[in-house]
Amino acid sequence: MYQQPLYWYIRRVTIVHEDAEDILQETFMKAYRHIWQLRKPDSLKAWLLRIATNEMNRYFRRRPVVSSLDELPEQALVLLQESPGTDVPKTASMIISAALLKMSPLQRQVFSLRYYEEMDYDEIAGITGANRNTLMVSYHEARKKIEKEIENE
């Protein structure tokens, strides 16, 4: 039930399919080991998103952040162009991915949670641990970067 939405959240932030799968697996393993810590069963999705966000932050600390499509391995570019599960044309997907790569990890996370998951800033703050005002600014900057990338195409 949560696997696909979590995968796409992680994938939009990390861009690379293999990394998204690794982080998703770690997310579910941690959730399984710590399910007893879930206080409100109706907040399972937010709890899983929080774990996934923490795993992505760990990922970004260990690896350099890819900042352009040129830095992606060739196989990642092929996967990005053939991404299943997206409802936007492939060229639009590439434009958005190129814009996402120019964002900080927090901006990627906020944009994905706000735009794709349609969460409000308070929910996002609970997931990311960031201040609501910081999230609002990050989302605004992320949208400007995407708009600029679209204009440049």
Secondary structure as UniProt FT lines:
FT   HELIX           3..14
FT   HELIX           17..33
FT   HELIX           35..37
FT   HELIX           41..43
FT   HELIX           44..62
FT   HELIX           69..71
FT   HELIX           74..81
FT   TURN            84..85
FT   HELIX           90..101
FT   HELIX           105..111
FT   HELIX           112..116
FT   HELIX           121..128
FT   HELIX           132..152
//
